[in-house]
Amino acid sequence: MEKTDEGRVGAASGALGYSDPGILWQRIFDAIEDPVFIQDREGIILRANRATGNLLGVDAEEVVGKPCYAVIHQTPTFIAGCPFVRSKTSRKRERYTLWMFGRWFRVSIDPILHPEHGVIGAIHIITDVSDIKRIDELRSRLASILETSEDAIIGASAEGQVTSLNGAAVVLLGTTPDDAIGLPVSHFVPGPLFKTWEETAQAVGGGRAGRRFESEILRPDGTAHEVSVGISPIRDERSVVSGYSCLIHDLTPQRKAERALVAYVAEAALRMKVPLGGVAHEIGNVAALLDSGHVRPEDAATILRVQKAHLDQILQNLADLDRAVAESAEEIPEAYRCFLSGK
């Protein structure tokens, strides 16, 4: 024979060691950590659990028979936009968030429906969401920081698929969030270099600390950017690694500057090597002639003035080179540009 609802409750009571189903029901009701109470169609509280009394600083029985608005809001009637009032019309769950007792709470109203009489009451649930709101606010602030970061930041799943990217990452990858999200990170990495990414991601996923290395990003248009990459684990609330983040610094401007400066140094060395060698040779000869008495001091002075003119020309050549580098389109650091231009 199929058991009735009362029979099932009685069986459950016996299984849990309670002979009275009413006692079992109240024990279950009181075991709920969120304040919960049942109210009739007029908002009168019919039953409240222990957490309700703890929240209000009274015995739970003291709120029974009182209107919900008087207990929660200390008002003479329902507040504007009351979710209980809305639920009687919508016949579905209604909720709102409010500040009370120095914390944020989410109030949910689940209407109790009768097949003939419609809404005959409701279950009123109050959940402390202060910690959740703080986390949301922190996430919002972090999102703002990440979005304004000059470095590209890419979030990836444990399987290596792109899950998020900031504005700088959109620019670096040369794509859009809609096109990038869901693609494997390897889509933007030259094949020969992806092994390093994969090995680092696996190491991070295995619990090791984040690592940094140099690599390249390959954009859809075929251009490559030299980058410095840091991969760090993303952990969920269980402290289990659920993915990883990539902090990518574009090294392309730096590498261009390095190449420009190396070219400058090489050009400067070439411009100075032969002329300075000749000047040094001539000054050595003059010194030897003076020591041997084969040349008069005034003749030596004339020769030295000629060599000084050569040195002046070398300095002028270097100044012209400095100016040409400073005015070039090469992306050299501004500090070097100012130095070379004499500003």
LOVO-187181 format. One line per field, with one value per residue (C-alpha): residue in three letters; z, x, y. Coordinates in nm, 4 decimals, always signed. Each point is the difference from the previous one (the first is absolute). Example, Ala and Ser with C-alpha at 12.3 -4.5 7.8 and 13.67 -1.06 7.14 Angstrom:
<pts>
res = c(ALA	SER)
c3 = c(+0.7800	-0.0660)
c1 = c(+1.2300	+0.1370)
c2 = c(-0.4500	+0.3440)
</pts>
This chain:
<pts>
res = c(MET	GLU	LYS	THR	ASP	GLU	GLY	ARG	VAL	GLY	ALA	ALA	SER	GLY	ALA	LEU	GLY	TYR	SER	ASP	PRO	GLY	ILE	LEU	TRP	GLN	ARG	ILE	PHE	ASP	ALA	ILE	GLU	ASP	PRO	VAL	PHE	ILE	GLN	ASP	ARG	GLU	GLY	ILE	ILE	LEU	ARG	ALA	ASN	ARG	ALA	THR	GLY	ASN	LEU	LEU	GLY	VAL	ASP	ALA	GLU	GLU	VAL	VAL	GLY	LYS	PRO	CYS	TYR	ALA	VAL	ILE	HIS	GLN	THR	PRO	THR	PHE	ILE	ALA	GLY	CYS	PRO	PHE	VAL	ARG	SER	LYS	THR	SER	ARG	LYS	ARG	GLU	ARG	TYR	THR	LEU	TRP	MET	PHE	GLY	ARG	TRP	PHE	ARG	VAL	SER	ILE	ASP	PRO	ILE	LEU	HIS	PRO	GLU	HIS	GLY	VAL	ILE	GLY	ALA	ILE	HIS	ILE	ILE	THR	ASP	VAL	SER	ASP	ILE	LYS	ARG	ILE	ASP	GLU	LEU	ARG	SER	ARG	LEU	ALA	SER	ILE	LEU	GLU	THR	SER	GLU	ASP	ALA	ILE	ILE	GLY	ALA	SER	ALA	GLU	GLY	GLN	VAL	THR	SER	LEU	ASN	GLY	ALA	ALA	VAL	VAL	LEU	LEU	GLY	THR	THR	PRO	ASP	ASP	ALA	ILE	GLY	LEU	PRO	VAL	SER	HIS	PHE	VAL	PRO	GLY	PRO	LEU	PHE	LYS	THR	TRP	GLU	GLU	THR	ALA	GLN	ALA	VAL	GLY	GLY	GLY	ARG	ALA	GLY	ARG	ARG	PHE	GLU	SER	GLU	ILE	LEU	ARG	PRO	ASP	GLY	THR	ALA	HIS	GLU	VAL	SER	VAL	GLY	ILE	SER	PRO	ILE	ARG	ASP	GLU	ARG	SER	VAL	VAL	SER	GLY	TYR	SER	CYS	LEU	ILE	HIS	ASP	LEU	THR	PRO	GLN	ARG	LYS	ALA	GLU	ARG	ALA	LEU	VAL	ALA	TYR	VAL	ALA	GLU	ALA	ALA	LEU	ARG	MET	LYS	VAL	PRO	LEU	GLY	GLY	VAL	ALA	HIS	GLU	ILE	GLY	ASN	VAL	ALA	ALA	LEU	LEU	ASP	SER	GLY	HIS	VAL	ARG	PRO	GLU	ASP	ALA	ALA	THR	ILE	LEU	ARG	VAL	GLN	LYS	ALA	HIS	LEU	ASP	GLN	ILE	LEU	GLN	ASN	LEU	ALA	ASP	LEU	ASP	ARG	ALA	VAL	ALA	GLU	SER	ALA	GLU	GLU	ILE	PRO	GLU	ALA	TYR	ARG	CYS	PHE	LEU	SER	GLY	LYS)
c3 = c(+0.0000	-0.0910	+0.3015	+0.0633	+0.0692	+0.3702	-0.0290	-0.1631	+0.2696	+0.2680	-0.1631	-0.0214	+0.3640	+0.1046	-0.2122	+0.1638	+0.3501	+0.0571	+0.0787	-0.0491	-0.3591	+0.1327	+0.2064	-0.3005	-0.2157	+0.2557	+0.0386	-0.3751	-0.0047	+0.2764	-0.1687	-0.2875	+0.0651	-0.1951	+0.1765	-0.1430	+0.0917	-0.1431	-0.0331	-0.1099	-0.2824	+0.2180	+0.0954	+0.3533	+0.1153	+0.0730	+0.0828	+0.0264	+0.0401	+0.2629	-0.2404	-0.0308	+0.3728	+0.0031	-0.2703	+0.1833	+0.3454	+0.1323	+0.0428	-0.3308	+0.1589	+0.0774	-0.3671	-0.0665	-0.0519	-0.1021	-0.3498	-0.1883	-0.0698	+0.3703	+0.0869	-0.2788	-0.0840	+0.3094	-0.2296	+0.0345	-0.3419	-0.2929	-0.1344	-0.3578	-0.2445	+0.2628	-0.1633	+0.1913	-0.1510	-0.3448	+0.0398	+0.0558	-0.3505	-0.1797	+0.1798	-0.0133	+0.2039	+0.0637	+0.1706	+0.0960	+0.1916	+0.3004	+0.2664	+0.3573	+0.3273	-0.1509	-0.2771	-0.3455	-0.0323	-0.2963	+0.0744	-0.2102	-0.0035	-0.1308	-0.0259	+0.1292	-0.2678	+0.0410	-0.3088	+0.0661	+0.2111	-0.1592	+0.2361	+0.3572	+0.1592	-0.0508	+0.1231	+0.0997	-0.0191	+0.1144	-0.1130	+0.1166	-0.3185	+0.1478	-0.0838	-0.3501	-0.0566	+0.1231	-0.2373	-0.2861	+0.0793	+0.0160	-0.3308	-0.1496	+0.1190	-0.1242	-0.3347	-0.0287	+0.0828	-0.2477	-0.2717	+0.0379	+0.0149	-0.2815	+0.0047	-0.1712	+0.2411	-0.1280	+0.2104	-0.1081	+0.1109	+0.1262	-0.3554	-0.1406	-0.1558	+0.0211	+0.2505	+0.0366	-0.1195	+0.0827	-0.2377	-0.0362	-0.0938	-0.2679	-0.1507	+0.0277	-0.1487	-0.2739	+0.0517	+0.1862	+0.3244	-0.1855	-0.2476	+0.2572	+0.2843	-0.0408	-0.2196	+0.1336	+0.1130	-0.2476	-0.2793	+0.0689	+0.0525	-0.2776	-0.0104	+0.0939	+0.3100	+0.1352	+0.1743	+0.2535	+0.0671	+0.0379	+0.2318	+0.2169	+0.0170	+0.0974	+0.2699	+0.1373	-0.0180	+0.2019	+0.2858	-0.0756	+0.0330	-0.2988	-0.2551	-0.2515	-0.3390	-0.3348	-0.3069	-0.2909	-0.0731	-0.3549	-0.1082	-0.2548	-0.2564	+0.0200	+0.1940	+0.3057	+0.3258	+0.2322	+0.3503	+0.3578	+0.1477	+0.3617	+0.0670	+0.3412	+0.1302	+0.0540	+0.2978	+0.0821	+0.3451	+0.0657	-0.0682	-0.3012	-0.3143	-0.2449	-0.2619	-0.0412	-0.0855	-0.2441	+0.0685	-0.3278	-0.0436	-0.3589	-0.0531	-0.3605	+0.0750	+0.2363	-0.2573	-0.2674	+0.2362	+0.0767	-0.3668	-0.0708	+0.2793	-0.1044	-0.3540	+0.1397	+0.2056	-0.2959	-0.2324	+0.2569	+0.0473	-0.3735	-0.0345	+0.2801	-0.0457	-0.3067	+0.0660	+0.3644	-0.0970	-0.2382	+0.2605	+0.2598	-0.2466	-0.0876	+0.3648	+0.0714	-0.2815	+0.1242	+0.3496	-0.1343	-0.2157	+0.2973	+0.2178	-0.2657	-0.0712	-0.3670	+0.0178	+0.1649	+0.2584	-0.2179	-0.2928	+0.2349	+0.1103	-0.3643	-0.0559	+0.3171	-0.1131	-0.3219	+0.1998	+0.2226	-0.3149	-0.0874	+0.3477	-0.0395	-0.3262	+0.1685	+0.2719	-0.2629	-0.1811	+0.3258	+0.0675	-0.3473	+0.0726	+0.3373	-0.1637	-0.2780	+0.2525	+0.2259	-0.2926	-0.1509	+0.0221	+0.1946	+0.3358	+0.2255	+0.3628	+0.0491	+0.2495	-0.2641	-0.2581	+0.2232	+0.0772	-0.3634	-0.1087	+0.2768	+0.1698)
c1 = c(+0.0000	+0.1333	+0.0829	-0.1822	+0.1943	-0.0698	+0.1313	+0.3207	+0.0521	-0.0644	+0.2523	+0.2583	-0.0592	+0.0624	+0.3142	+0.1409	-0.0931	-0.3102	-0.3370	-0.1907	+0.0024	-0.0738	+0.3182	+0.1984	-0.1473	+0.0949	+0.3501	+0.0497	-0.1467	+0.2368	+0.2993	-0.0231	+0.2595	-0.1902	-0.2921	-0.3183	-0.3614	-0.3368	-0.2686	-0.3616	-0.1565	-0.0184	+0.3679	-0.0612	+0.2864	-0.1255	+0.3284	+0.3644	+0.3231	+0.2658	+0.2184	-0.2805	+0.0041	+0.3799	-0.0055	-0.2591	+0.1443	-0.3186	-0.1485	-0.1400	-0.3427	-0.0212	-0.0398	-0.2801	-0.3327	+0.1614	+0.0043	+0.3233	+0.0422	-0.0238	+0.2610	+0.2512	-0.0494	-0.1777	-0.2577	-0.3804	-0.0559	+0.1788	+0.2940	+0.0028	+0.0939	-0.0451	+0.0927	-0.2789	-0.2589	+0.1559	+0.0004	-0.3779	-0.0362	+0.2867	-0.0593	+0.3739	+0.3127	+0.0733	+0.3075	+0.1832	+0.3108	-0.0021	+0.2323	-0.0956	+0.1743	+0.3238	+0.0120	-0.1417	-0.2777	-0.1755	-0.3689	-0.1750	-0.3739	-0.1317	-0.3820	-0.2010	-0.2568	-0.3389	-0.1621	-0.3249	+0.0847	+0.3279	+0.2616	-0.0899	+0.3291	+0.3736	+0.3318	+0.2197	+0.3772	+0.2663	+0.3596	+0.3034	+0.1806	+0.2462	+0.3008	-0.1308	-0.0521	+0.3518	+0.1378	-0.2058	+0.1258	+0.3569	-0.0457	-0.1397	+0.3016	+0.2385	-0.1792	+0.0501	+0.3686	+0.0445	-0.1842	+0.2222	+0.3210	+0.2436	+0.1006	-0.2166	-0.1776	-0.1567	-0.1995	+0.0042	-0.1769	+0.1878	-0.0297	+0.1742	-0.2981	-0.0289	-0.2706	+0.0642	+0.2273	+0.0436	+0.0192	+0.3773	-0.0296	-0.2552	+0.2471	+0.2975	-0.1831	-0.1558	-0.3403	-0.3280	-0.1151	-0.2790	+0.2483	+0.2677	-0.2017	-0.0240	+0.3093	+0.3035	+0.2824	+0.2192	-0.1988	+0.2013	+0.3402	+0.2413	+0.0120	+0.3689	-0.0475	-0.3208	+0.1807	+0.1380	-0.3499	-0.1434	+0.2754	-0.0296	-0.3799	+0.0225	+0.2558	-0.2202	-0.3038	+0.1947	+0.0332	+0.3308	+0.0464	-0.0490	+0.2786	+0.1153	+0.1604	+0.0443	-0.1964	-0.1973	-0.3650	-0.1178	-0.2854	-0.2654	+0.1567	+0.3235	+0.2067	+0.1902	+0.0650	+0.2851	-0.1404	+0.0864	-0.2536	-0.0854	-0.2327	-0.1664	-0.2625	-0.3654	-0.1490	-0.3664	-0.1608	+0.1330	+0.3567	+0.0037	+0.1688	-0.2841	+0.1990	+0.2823	+0.0618	+0.2549	+0.1526	+0.1597	+0.2308	+0.0603	+0.3759	-0.0229	+0.0672	+0.2827	+0.1548	-0.0249	+0.1700	+0.2727	+0.0630	+0.0027	+0.2481	+0.2204	+0.0046	+0.0864	+0.2885	+0.1301	-0.0211	+0.1669	+0.2801	+0.0582	+0.0044	+0.2557	+0.2251	+0.2039	+0.0164	+0.0937	+0.2598	+0.1563	-0.0041	+0.1550	+0.2682	+0.0873	+0.0125	+0.2315	+0.2306	+0.0097	+0.0849	+0.2836	+0.1388	-0.0082	+0.1811	+0.2706	+0.0355	-0.0877	-0.2836	-0.0310	-0.2755	-0.1693	-0.0128	-0.1423	-0.2690	-0.0970	-0.0332	-0.2094	-0.2318	-0.0597	-0.0816	-0.2352	-0.1830	-0.0322	-0.1426	-0.2468	-0.1170	-0.0452	-0.2102	-0.2070	-0.0572	-0.1190	-0.2284	-0.1508	-0.0528	-0.1602	-0.2386	-0.0901	-0.0764	-0.1990	-0.2112	-0.0514	-0.3267	+0.1648	-0.1697	+0.2926	-0.0675	-0.0811	+0.2840	+0.2494	-0.1666	+0.0363	+0.3616	+0.0925	-0.1724	+0.1718	-0.3250)
c2 = c(+0.0000	+0.3459	+0.2144	+0.3273	+0.3230	-0.0547	-0.3511	+0.1179	+0.2643	-0.2615	-0.2359	+0.2768	+0.0888	-0.3567	-0.0250	+0.3144	-0.1085	+0.2137	-0.1523	+0.3270	+0.1337	+0.3498	-0.0027	-0.1204	+0.2774	+0.2669	-0.1458	+0.0209	+0.3505	+0.1134	-0.1648	+0.2504	+0.2719	+0.2662	+0.1687	-0.1556	+0.0554	-0.0930	+0.2634	+0.0025	+0.1979	+0.3124	-0.0210	-0.1283	-0.2243	-0.3506	-0.1704	+0.1073	-0.1919	+0.0561	+0.2051	+0.2560	+0.0569	+0.0193	+0.2668	+0.2095	-0.0632	-0.1617	-0.3437	-0.1258	-0.0523	+0.3727	+0.0925	-0.2478	+0.1757	+0.3293	+0.1552	-0.0562	+0.3732	+0.0841	-0.2622	+0.0697	+0.3679	+0.1352	+0.1652	+0.0134	-0.1577	-0.1629	+0.2026	+0.1322	-0.2746	-0.2721	-0.3345	-0.1764	+0.2337	-0.0483	-0.3787	-0.0032	+0.1426	-0.1744	-0.3352	-0.0640	+0.0711	+0.3662	+0.1384	+0.3160	+0.1055	+0.2294	+0.1381	-0.0758	-0.0792	+0.1289	-0.2601	-0.0731	-0.2583	-0.1608	-0.0534	-0.2658	-0.0645	-0.3327	+0.0088	-0.2950	-0.0816	-0.1651	-0.1561	+0.1838	+0.3025	+0.1074	+0.1493	-0.0896	+0.0936	-0.0015	-0.1264	+0.2946	-0.0657	+0.2476	-0.0637	+0.1946	+0.1043	+0.2520	-0.2166	-0.0619	+0.3729	+0.0726	-0.2612	+0.1452	+0.3493	-0.1282	-0.1773	+0.3182	+0.2005	-0.2679	-0.0053	+0.3762	-0.0368	-0.2828	+0.1881	+0.3056	-0.2036	+0.0679	-0.3670	-0.2592	-0.2351	-0.3215	-0.2433	-0.3635	-0.3166	-0.3030	-0.1368	+0.3082	+0.1775	+0.3787	+0.0974	+0.3736	+0.2783	+0.3668	+0.2953	-0.0203	-0.3682	+0.0856	+0.2486	-0.2381	-0.2985	+0.2119	-0.1595	+0.0495	-0.1644	-0.1831	-0.1450	-0.0845	-0.1524	-0.3744	-0.0263	-0.1850	+0.2279	-0.1875	+0.1704	+0.3179	-0.1633	-0.1087	-0.3793	-0.0438	+0.2175	-0.1502	-0.2862	+0.2476	+0.1376	-0.3493	-0.1215	+0.3125	-0.0240	-0.3673	+0.0800	+0.2777	-0.2281	-0.2545	+0.2458	+0.1691	+0.3754	+0.2281	+0.0240	+0.2623	-0.0541	+0.1740	-0.1006	+0.1428	+0.0763	-0.0647	+0.2276	-0.1020	+0.2372	-0.1991	+0.2539	-0.1201	+0.1832	-0.0865	-0.0351	-0.0828	-0.2427	-0.0779	-0.2941	-0.0330	-0.2449	+0.0932	-0.1821	-0.0500	+0.0121	-0.3520	+0.1214	-0.2307	+0.1345	+0.0631	+0.1897	+0.2467	+0.3627	+0.1369	+0.3409	+0.1030	+0.2974	+0.1083	+0.0135	+0.1204	+0.3718	-0.0978	-0.2319	+0.2723	+0.2417	-0.2516	-0.0606	+0.3740	+0.0629	-0.2906	+0.1376	+0.3429	-0.1356	-0.2013	+0.3005	+0.2252	-0.2512	-0.0211	+0.3778	+0.0366	-0.3018	+0.1041	+0.3779	-0.0439	-0.2569	+0.2519	+0.2789	-0.2283	-0.1038	+0.3618	+0.1084	-0.2937	+0.1058	+0.3602	-0.1164	-0.2165	+0.2839	+0.2386	-0.2517	-0.0508	+0.3726	-0.0422	+0.2509	+0.3374	+0.0583	+0.2624	-0.2494	-0.2649	+0.2461	+0.0554	-0.3747	-0.0355	+0.2801	-0.1942	-0.3142	+0.1999	+0.1070	-0.3676	-0.0712	+0.2875	-0.1531	-0.3384	+0.1633	+0.1775	-0.3287	-0.1588	+0.2978	-0.0413	-0.3705	+0.0789	+0.2420	-0.2433	-0.2785	+0.2347	+0.1200	-0.3440	-0.1952	-0.2785	-0.0570	+0.0805	+0.0964	+0.3680	+0.0403	-0.1112	+0.2203	+0.3059	-0.0874	-0.0479	+0.3192	+0.1989	+0.1057)
</pts>
